[in-house]
Amino acid sequence: MRVVVVSGGDPGHVVPAIALCLRFLAAGDDPVLLTGDRWVDAATREGIQASTVAGLALSDLRGEADLGRALHDQAATLACALTPQLAALAPDLVVCDVLALGASMAAELLRVPWAQLSPHPLYEPSKGLPPMGSGLAAGVGVRGRLRDAVLRALTARSIREGERQRAVVRRRIGLSGRGAGPVARLIATLPALEVPRPDWPANAHVVGPLLWEASQEVMTPPPGDAPLVMIAPSTAWTGAAGMAEMTLEAVAGLGVRAVVSTFAPPPETLPEWARSGPGRQDELLREAAVLVCGGGHGMLVKALRSAVPVVVVPGGGDQWEMANRVARQGSGVIVRPATVDGLRAAVARVLGDSSFDKAAAEAAASGGDVRDPVEVCRTALSLAR
């Protein structure tokens, strides 16, 4: 099976795309990755055929007065530019990152089946849940259900406007106003972070986290046997700023060691109990007692899959939603707004309460109840033919 996987260059989206390509390779399929130029060489080193595709970066739309309209216009432009590139590759299936709307349109123009890759839980609206991004659990009882209904009504107008904008650009490039949708949806999360819904789509399958290490360097933590605090600042442009420096200040005096996992230059001076720089995060998590992170889904599931509890400093986007799901599951604490005192108290709380370790271990164990994404794609493709 020849599969083209299309993803933007944000690490939270391209890392699962690369991991999925590696799964296809291991299964004997022929994957091609189309992504931002920053990642082409890295994917090629992994044995993946990769090429650059422009027009996928959400940060390019920063400052737009109408982000929804700009996003759909960007998708239409990408679809037209990508169609000849996809045609030359002659794929049996196109897998599109959830934000790569233009790639799905290009696949439709070529009449090629496409699947959607969601590098996070299923975020589609549901008649049984509050709006995604609210961070709220599903309401209980009459009052709770009424609250959710009111909140859904408040967001319904924006949803309808998005559907209208999508229909306009689809017709502009020669498609019908509404397409048939993906043949399969790959939900790349831990089951522990999903929420029950009465209208779960029949073609959506939880396939577990799709993880790949962007750095092959190994960082050696500071010596000693004190608990290791791992700090991973958000890579998203909506993430909270200054988190690493604030956390180092917060944990000073707690009797811990610390590592900051980042590609950014290290601070001019670091205490002897701290290290900063690039390094394999899976190796660091094997030693970590707690992770302090920005709430991006990729880093959260990497920690929880390693049974490491978290302190979450959420920024914008979906980070508030993810932070609250982790807190409700019991494996983490939210700090918002971020302060030195708040971070210090949160780290101390997690280190001193074994219930967080237990909940993180339960989240890790939930990863055993997932589907194989390659098998899901093969089955969906056979049914689509």
Buried (B, 14 or more C-beta within 10 A) or exposed (E): BBBBBBBBBBBBBBBBBBBBBBBBBEBEBBBBBBBBEEBBEBBEEBEBBBBBBEBBBBEEBEEEEEEBBBBBBBBBBBBBBBBEBBEEBEBBBBBBBBBBBBBBBBBBBBEBBBBBBBBBBBBBBBEBBBBBBBBBBBBEEEEBEEBBEEBBEEBEEEEEEBEEBBBBBBEEBEBEEEBEEBBBBBBBBBBBBBBEBEEBBEBBBBBBBBBBBBBEEEBEBBEEEBBBBBBBBBBBEBBBEEBBBBBBEBBBEBEBBBBBBBEEEEEEEBEEBBBBBBBBBEBBBEBBBBBBBBBBBBBBBBBBBBBBBBBBBBBBBBBBBBBBBBBBBBBBBBBBEBEBEBBBBBBBBBBEEEEBBBBBBBBBBBBEEBBBBBEBBBBBBEEBE
